[in-house]
């Protein structure tokens, strides 16, 4: 009885499973890569321009030439005589809002800056220390002691896992708006800049106040960006400025005249860029928070976009 012999032939060609566009892509890369290599100096110059030079040029323009133009500085904030910043914890004002605060306290229109901090930041048991540090930070930012208020309530304590009651925050904000005759508010947007749950709760309550109270003053929210953009120093400024491109061109035009009606139309958002002196002043204000001066905060002070500029949107 003979056995049937099976002959296995070697596989000489693999099945065609690659997408049909890959050969074209290979041909394209075969032509592009040598070209890029031959012109690597040109490519390097373009990279240097867009990553280093362009942000720096834009910074000089926005921080020194156009900082108070009504196309970029909302007229409702520029004319505000009693603006209020609402934050969750001591040091929020320095780490996230110093470009806005300094533009508001240093503008030509005489005004009184107000800061409302809704908790002492007592999550680690040093709330009393942080409360004292805040007073010095306020002085360095141009906010007087009687307008620099930090609360210590049992129902809104610093807690990264607790959403603060919006009705409580709403009532507190309403009280201080009436007490200080506030004519503009600035606070976090829905992302809370750092994502902290207390920040987001403050934003929700203030937005609700702005949207439901007919007597609420104009309210602005500082924009939260994705993590990568937060820590790029000035490299994020061109991207942030894209939505302000037309306004920047208007501000640069020698024939531009912004009427009161146009200024109101531009008041839906704003861009505040600190000059070098203001940046140093913002860092100096944070230094008042000695209990918070840990190694990662020193890095933050240099690379965070929020130390250099804020963009705000009106509710």
C-alpha beads as a LAMMPS data file, in Angstrom:
LAMMPS data file: protein, C-alpha beads

315 atoms
314 bonds

1 atom types
1 bond types

-500.0 500.0 xlo xhi
-500.0 500.0 ylo yhi
-500.0 500.0 zlo zhi

Masses

1 110.0

Atoms # bond

1 1 1 0.000 0.000 0.000
2 1 1 1.556 3.257 -1.118
3 1 1 1.292 6.493 0.790
4 1 1 0.238 9.648 -0.890
5 1 1 3.061 12.137 -0.763
6 1 1 2.216 15.776 -0.329
7 1 1 4.641 18.210 -1.812
8 1 1 4.761 21.594 -0.139
9 1 1 6.100 24.301 -2.394
10 1 1 7.784 27.289 -0.775
11 1 1 5.792 30.463 -0.703
12 1 1 7.407 32.672 -3.302
13 1 1 5.122 35.659 -3.126
14 1 1 3.131 37.131 -0.285
15 1 1 -0.511 38.017 -0.718
16 1 1 -1.259 41.569 -1.676
17 1 1 -2.683 42.956 1.525
18 1 1 -1.072 46.438 1.530
19 1 1 -3.319 49.396 0.809
20 1 1 -3.179 50.484 -2.810
21 1 1 -2.048 54.010 -1.934
22 1 1 1.182 52.891 -0.220
23 1 1 3.233 52.477 -3.422
24 1 1 2.298 56.020 -4.424
25 1 1 3.251 57.236 -0.969
26 1 1 6.644 55.547 -1.254
27 1 1 7.270 57.219 -4.602
28 1 1 6.244 60.582 -3.157
29 1 1 8.550 60.206 -0.151
30 1 1 11.377 59.071 -2.421
31 1 1 11.196 62.458 -4.148
32 1 1 10.402 64.660 -1.126
33 1 1 12.968 63.417 1.392
34 1 1 16.034 64.039 -0.807
35 1 1 14.663 67.477 -1.623
36 1 1 14.238 68.274 2.061
37 1 1 17.726 67.032 2.780
38 1 1 19.224 69.188 0.020
39 1 1 17.319 72.210 1.326
40 1 1 17.777 71.441 5.015
41 1 1 19.180 74.880 5.707
42 1 1 16.067 76.545 4.331
43 1 1 13.917 74.146 6.311
44 1 1 15.875 74.872 9.482
45 1 1 15.446 78.604 8.975
46 1 1 11.698 78.180 8.570
47 1 1 11.510 76.111 11.738
48 1 1 13.518 78.703 13.676
49 1 1 11.315 81.496 12.343
50 1 1 7.974 79.901 13.183
51 1 1 8.991 78.413 16.532
52 1 1 11.251 81.159 17.898
53 1 1 11.294 84.399 15.924
54 1 1 7.618 84.703 15.013
55 1 1 6.363 84.229 18.612
56 1 1 8.935 86.757 19.830
57 1 1 7.990 89.342 17.200
58 1 1 4.318 88.827 17.949
59 1 1 5.009 89.162 21.663
60 1 1 6.766 92.515 21.190
61 1 1 3.869 93.740 19.079
62 1 1 1.122 92.698 21.493
63 1 1 2.915 93.506 24.741
64 1 1 4.437 96.861 23.792
65 1 1 2.697 98.305 20.725
66 1 1 -0.965 97.247 20.903
67 1 1 -1.657 96.268 24.525
68 1 1 -4.557 98.654 25.135
69 1 1 -6.076 98.892 21.665
70 1 1 -9.878 98.426 21.895
71 1 1 -9.733 95.680 19.272
72 1 1 -7.765 93.584 21.788
73 1 1 -8.592 95.115 25.179
74 1 1 -12.409 94.901 25.670
75 1 1 -13.765 98.371 26.276
76 1 1 -15.996 97.078 29.072
77 1 1 -12.903 95.968 30.970
78 1 1 -10.832 99.013 30.030
79 1 1 -13.509 101.374 31.354
80 1 1 -14.315 99.267 34.416
81 1 1 -13.738 101.199 37.627
82 1 1 -14.293 98.260 39.965
83 1 1 -13.346 94.981 38.248
84 1 1 -13.588 91.759 40.255
85 1 1 -11.511 88.596 39.921
86 1 1 -13.112 85.478 41.424
87 1 1 -10.846 82.478 42.142
88 1 1 -10.914 79.343 44.287
89 1 1 -7.611 79.309 46.200
90 1 1 -4.776 81.633 47.233
91 1 1 -2.104 81.732 44.467
92 1 1 -4.670 81.199 41.671
93 1 1 -4.542 84.933 41.039
94 1 1 -0.761 84.863 40.451
95 1 1 -0.424 81.582 38.584
96 1 1 -3.316 81.982 36.143
97 1 1 -4.524 85.598 36.001
98 1 1 -1.576 87.940 36.521
99 1 1 -1.523 89.237 32.890
100 1 1 -5.203 90.179 33.210
101 1 1 -4.899 91.648 36.711
102 1 1 -1.909 93.793 35.839
103 1 1 -3.513 95.135 32.673
104 1 1 -6.622 96.047 34.681
105 1 1 -4.765 97.678 37.587
106 1 1 -2.260 99.546 35.401
107 1 1 -4.629 100.899 32.740
108 1 1 -5.100 104.623 32.198
109 1 1 -8.670 104.665 33.522
110 1 1 -8.602 104.977 37.303
111 1 1 -9.994 101.855 38.944
112 1 1 -9.993 99.780 42.092
113 1 1 -9.118 96.126 41.645
114 1 1 -11.021 93.532 43.672
115 1 1 -10.064 89.932 44.440
116 1 1 -12.444 87.354 45.927
117 1 1 -10.856 84.038 46.948
118 1 1 -13.485 81.525 47.968
119 1 1 -11.323 79.318 50.210
120 1 1 -8.097 79.504 52.190
121 1 1 -6.598 76.501 50.384
122 1 1 -6.596 74.475 53.574
123 1 1 -6.400 71.045 51.925
124 1 1 -3.035 70.410 53.635
125 1 1 -3.836 72.229 56.856
126 1 1 -1.991 75.486 56.120
127 1 1 -4.972 77.672 55.276
128 1 1 -4.090 80.358 57.837
129 1 1 -0.584 80.679 56.369
130 1 1 -1.870 80.897 52.826
131 1 1 -4.384 83.534 53.849
132 1 1 -1.591 85.786 55.150
133 1 1 0.519 85.174 52.058
134 1 1 -2.364 86.258 49.850
135 1 1 -2.429 89.722 51.393
136 1 1 1.182 90.322 50.378
137 1 1 0.517 88.951 46.881
138 1 1 -2.409 91.356 46.511
139 1 1 -0.228 94.293 47.497
140 1 1 2.306 93.297 44.843
141 1 1 -0.448 93.132 42.212
142 1 1 -1.838 96.548 43.115
143 1 1 -4.907 95.355 45.038
144 1 1 -5.533 97.000 48.410
145 1 1 -6.041 94.918 51.545
146 1 1 -9.710 95.823 51.996
147 1 1 -10.453 94.599 48.453
148 1 1 -8.472 91.359 48.833
149 1 1 -10.866 88.947 50.536
150 1 1 -10.354 85.264 51.243
151 1 1 -13.220 83.254 52.740
152 1 1 -13.101 80.388 55.201
153 1 1 -16.498 78.698 55.092
154 1 1 -17.257 75.131 56.087
155 1 1 -19.363 74.534 52.971
156 1 1 -16.668 75.539 50.448
157 1 1 -13.314 74.176 51.593
158 1 1 -10.376 73.337 49.317
159 1 1 -11.007 69.786 48.146
160 1 1 -9.882 68.338 44.778
161 1 1 -12.725 65.804 44.918
162 1 1 -15.639 68.055 45.845
163 1 1 -17.825 70.149 43.563
164 1 1 -18.745 73.287 45.463
165 1 1 -22.491 74.088 45.761
166 1 1 -23.197 76.487 42.921
167 1 1 -26.005 78.259 44.768
168 1 1 -23.623 79.091 47.650
169 1 1 -20.946 80.484 45.315
170 1 1 -23.635 82.324 43.332
171 1 1 -24.866 84.079 46.469
172 1 1 -21.368 85.027 47.613
173 1 1 -20.454 86.517 44.242
174 1 1 -23.740 88.415 44.097
175 1 1 -23.117 89.858 47.581
176 1 1 -19.636 91.182 46.746
177 1 1 -20.725 92.508 43.365
178 1 1 -23.308 94.668 45.131
179 1 1 -20.996 95.592 48.039
180 1 1 -18.118 96.760 45.858
181 1 1 -20.210 98.157 42.972
182 1 1 -18.451 95.750 40.622
183 1 1 -18.787 96.639 36.932
184 1 1 -16.831 93.700 35.414
185 1 1 -15.976 90.142 36.481
186 1 1 -13.143 87.815 35.432
187 1 1 -12.893 84.155 36.402
188 1 1 -12.146 80.629 35.130
189 1 1 -13.848 79.108 32.106
190 1 1 -15.530 75.679 32.201
191 1 1 -12.142 73.889 32.146
192 1 1 -10.841 75.714 35.215
193 1 1 -7.425 76.204 33.488
194 1 1 -5.839 73.406 35.545
195 1 1 -8.947 71.218 35.567
196 1 1 -9.314 71.485 39.364
197 1 1 -12.882 70.646 40.344
198 1 1 -13.140 73.706 42.624
199 1 1 -12.083 75.979 39.748
200 1 1 -14.742 74.475 37.493
201 1 1 -17.403 74.863 40.184
202 1 1 -16.518 78.555 40.542
203 1 1 -16.825 78.977 36.777
204 1 1 -20.216 77.270 36.668
205 1 1 -21.599 79.432 39.482
206 1 1 -20.255 82.722 38.088
207 1 1 -21.520 81.887 34.596
208 1 1 -24.940 81.125 36.035
209 1 1 -24.913 84.475 37.843
210 1 1 -23.906 86.310 34.667
211 1 1 -26.570 84.578 32.583
212 1 1 -29.496 84.786 35.000
213 1 1 -29.094 88.007 36.964
214 1 1 -30.188 90.993 34.839
215 1 1 -28.015 93.295 36.966
216 1 1 -24.865 91.180 36.584
217 1 1 -21.913 93.120 35.138
218 1 1 -20.045 91.982 31.987
219 1 1 -18.296 88.710 32.791
220 1 1 -15.182 87.276 31.147
221 1 1 -13.648 83.811 31.334
222 1 1 -9.955 83.050 30.887
223 1 1 -9.604 80.312 28.265
224 1 1 -8.366 76.838 29.166
225 1 1 -6.023 75.205 26.644
226 1 1 -4.841 71.639 26.152
227 1 1 -1.912 70.471 28.299
228 1 1 0.739 70.723 25.569
229 1 1 -0.154 74.339 24.800
230 1 1 -0.070 75.372 28.456
231 1 1 3.661 74.838 28.821
232 1 1 5.162 76.383 25.697
233 1 1 6.110 79.835 27.033
234 1 1 5.416 82.140 24.058
235 1 1 5.260 79.432 21.387
236 1 1 1.492 79.222 21.832
237 1 1 0.995 82.947 21.247
238 1 1 0.732 82.691 17.414
239 1 1 -1.905 79.973 17.725
240 1 1 -3.841 81.928 20.330
241 1 1 -3.592 85.066 18.177
242 1 1 -5.134 83.421 15.122
243 1 1 -8.646 84.294 16.238
244 1 1 -7.472 87.890 16.739
245 1 1 -5.803 88.196 13.316
246 1 1 -8.323 90.637 11.855
247 1 1 -8.322 92.719 15.029
248 1 1 -4.533 92.921 15.035
249 1 1 -4.583 94.097 11.416
250 1 1 -7.207 96.709 12.327
251 1 1 -5.076 97.896 15.220
252 1 1 -2.006 98.160 12.975
253 1 1 -3.758 100.071 10.215
254 1 1 -2.811 103.768 10.224
255 1 1 -6.294 104.599 8.944
256 1 1 -8.211 102.607 11.520
257 1 1 -10.585 104.431 13.813
258 1 1 -12.568 102.335 16.249
259 1 1 -15.895 103.978 17.023
260 1 1 -17.757 103.389 20.264
261 1 1 -20.095 101.012 18.445
262 1 1 -17.188 99.042 16.970
263 1 1 -15.474 98.925 20.360
264 1 1 -18.589 97.312 21.832
265 1 1 -18.568 94.764 19.019
266 1 1 -14.930 93.926 19.815
267 1 1 -15.740 93.504 23.526
268 1 1 -16.749 89.843 23.109
269 1 1 -13.170 88.689 23.751
270 1 1 -9.742 90.046 24.590
271 1 1 -6.037 89.279 24.662
272 1 1 -3.778 90.463 27.495
273 1 1 -0.029 90.045 27.018
274 1 1 2.287 91.056 29.846
275 1 1 5.372 93.042 29.022
276 1 1 8.614 91.941 30.649
277 1 1 8.138 94.194 33.669
278 1 1 4.613 92.888 34.230
279 1 1 5.768 89.290 33.844
280 1 1 8.407 89.855 36.542
281 1 1 5.780 91.483 38.723
282 1 1 3.526 88.451 38.323
283 1 1 6.402 86.177 39.380
284 1 1 7.115 88.503 42.302
285 1 1 3.462 88.248 43.359
286 1 1 3.644 84.457 43.359
287 1 1 6.811 84.594 45.471
288 1 1 4.648 86.001 48.269
289 1 1 3.095 82.517 48.500
290 1 1 6.130 81.041 50.250
291 1 1 4.322 77.851 51.268
292 1 1 3.691 77.075 47.597
293 1 1 7.241 77.617 46.346
294 1 1 8.140 74.040 45.438
295 1 1 10.446 72.978 42.608
296 1 1 7.769 72.385 39.948
297 1 1 6.290 75.843 40.496
298 1 1 9.626 77.429 39.565
299 1 1 9.471 75.612 36.231
300 1 1 5.840 76.654 35.819
301 1 1 6.706 80.321 36.315
302 1 1 8.969 80.190 33.269
303 1 1 7.196 77.907 30.808
304 1 1 3.482 78.461 31.489
305 1 1 1.666 80.615 28.931
306 1 1 -0.605 81.876 31.736
307 1 1 2.290 83.767 33.272
308 1 1 2.816 85.578 29.955
309 1 1 -0.648 86.082 28.463
310 1 1 -4.372 85.453 28.914
311 1 1 -7.132 85.334 26.339
312 1 1 -10.630 85.964 27.644
313 1 1 -14.131 85.360 26.293
314 1 1 -17.265 87.181 27.396
315 1 1 -20.183 85.164 28.759

Bonds

1 1 1 2
2 1 2 3
3 1 3 4
4 1 4 5
5 1 5 6
6 1 6 7
7 1 7 8
8 1 8 9
9 1 9 10
10 1 10 11
11 1 11 12
12 1 12 13
13 1 13 14
14 1 14 15
15 1 15 16
16 1 16 17
17 1 17 18
18 1 18 19
19 1 19 20
20 1 20 21
21 1 21 22
22 1 22 23
23 1 23 24
24 1 24 25
25 1 25 26
26 1 26 27
27 1 27 28
28 1 28 29
29 1 29 30
30 1 30 31
31 1 31 32
32 1 32 33
33 1 33 34
34 1 34 35
35 1 35 36
36 1 36 37
37 1 37 38
38 1 38 39
39 1 39 40
40 1 40 41
41 1 41 42
42 1 42 43
43 1 43 44
44 1 44 45
45 1 45 46
46 1 46 47
47 1 47 48
48 1 48 49
49 1 49 50
50 1 50 51
51 1 51 52
52 1 52 53
53 1 53 54
54 1 54 55
55 1 55 56
56 1 56 57
57 1 57 58
58 1 58 59
59 1 59 60
60 1 60 61
61 1 61 62
62 1 62 63
63 1 63 64
64 1 64 65
65 1 65 66
66 1 66 67
67 1 67 68
68 1 68 69
69 1 69 70
70 1 70 71
71 1 71 72
72 1 72 73
73 1 73 74
74 1 74 75
75 1 75 76
76 1 76 77
77 1 77 78
78 1 78 79
79 1 79 80
80 1 80 81
81 1 81 82
82 1 82 83
83 1 83 84
84 1 84 85
85 1 85 86
86 1 86 87
87 1 87 88
88 1 88 89
89 1 89 90
90 1 90 91
91 1 91 92
92 1 92 93
93 1 93 94
94 1 94 95
95 1 95 96
96 1 96 97
97 1 97 98
98 1 98 99
99 1 99 100
100 1 100 101
101 1 101 102
102 1 102 103
103 1 103 104
104 1 104 105
105 1 105 106
106 1 106 107
107 1 107 108
108 1 108 109
109 1 109 110
110 1 110 111
111 1 111 112
112 1 112 113
113 1 113 114
114 1 114 115
115 1 115 116
116 1 116 117
117 1 117 118
118 1 118 119
119 1 119 120
120 1 120 121
121 1 121 122
122 1 122 123
123 1 123 124
124 1 124 125
125 1 125 126
126 1 126 127
127 1 127 128
128 1 128 129
129 1 129 130
130 1 130 131
131 1 131 132
132 1 132 133
133 1 133 134
134 1 134 135
135 1 135 136
136 1 136 137
137 1 137 138
138 1 138 139
139 1 139 140
140 1 140 141
141 1 141 142
142 1 142 143
143 1 143 144
144 1 144 145
145 1 145 146
146 1 146 147
147 1 147 148
148 1 148 149
149 1 149 150
150 1 150 151
151 1 151 152
152 1 152 153
153 1 153 154
154 1 154 155
155 1 155 156
156 1 156 157
157 1 157 158
158 1 158 159
159 1 159 160
160 1 160 161
161 1 161 162
162 1 162 163
163 1 163 164
164 1 164 165
165 1 165 166
166 1 166 167
167 1 167 168
168 1 168 169
169 1 169 170
170 1 170 171
171 1 171 172
172 1 172 173
173 1 173 174
174 1 174 175
175 1 175 176
176 1 176 177
177 1 177 178
178 1 178 179
179 1 179 180
180 1 180 181
181 1 181 182
182 1 182 183
183 1 183 184
184 1 184 185
185 1 185 186
186 1 186 187
187 1 187 188
188 1 188 189
189 1 189 190
190 1 190 191
191 1 191 192
192 1 192 193
193 1 193 194
194 1 194 195
195 1 195 196
196 1 196 197
197 1 197 198
198 1 198 199
199 1 199 200
200 1 200 201
201 1 201 202
202 1 202 203
203 1 203 204
204 1 204 205
205 1 205 206
206 1 206 207
207 1 207 208
208 1 208 209
209 1 209 210
210 1 210 211
211 1 211 212
212 1 212 213
213 1 213 214
214 1 214 215
215 1 215 216
216 1 216 217
217 1 217 218
218 1 218 219
219 1 219 220
220 1 220 221
221 1 221 222
222 1 222 223
223 1 223 224
224 1 224 225
225 1 225 226
226 1 226 227
227 1 227 228
228 1 228 229
229 1 229 230
230 1 230 231
231 1 231 232
232 1 232 233
233 1 233 234
234 1 234 235
235 1 235 236
236 1 236 237
237 1 237 238
238 1 238 239
239 1 239 240
240 1 240 241
241 1 241 242
242 1 242 243
243 1 243 244
244 1 244 245
245 1 245 246
246 1 246 247
247 1 247 248
248 1 248 249
249 1 249 250
250 1 250 251
251 1 251 252
252 1 252 253
253 1 253 254
254 1 254 255
255 1 255 256
256 1 256 257
257 1 257 258
258 1 258 259
259 1 259 260
260 1 260 261
261 1 261 262
262 1 262 263
263 1 263 264
264 1 264 265
265 1 265 266
266 1 266 267
267 1 267 268
268 1 268 269
269 1 269 270
270 1 270 271
271 1 271 272
272 1 272 273
273 1 273 274
274 1 274 275
275 1 275 276
276 1 276 277
277 1 277 278
278 1 278 279
279 1 279 280
280 1 280 281
281 1 281 282
282 1 282 283
283 1 283 284
284 1 284 285
285 1 285 286
286 1 286 287
287 1 287 288
288 1 288 289
289 1 289 290
290 1 290 291
291 1 291 292
292 1 292 293
293 1 293 294
294 1 294 295
295 1 295 296
296 1 296 297
297 1 297 298
298 1 298 299
299 1 299 300
300 1 300 301
301 1 301 302
302 1 302 303
303 1 303 304
304 1 304 305
305 1 305 306
306 1 306 307
307 1 307 308
308 1 308 309
309 1 309 310
310 1 310 311
311 1 311 312
312 1 312 313
313 1 313 314
314 1 314 315
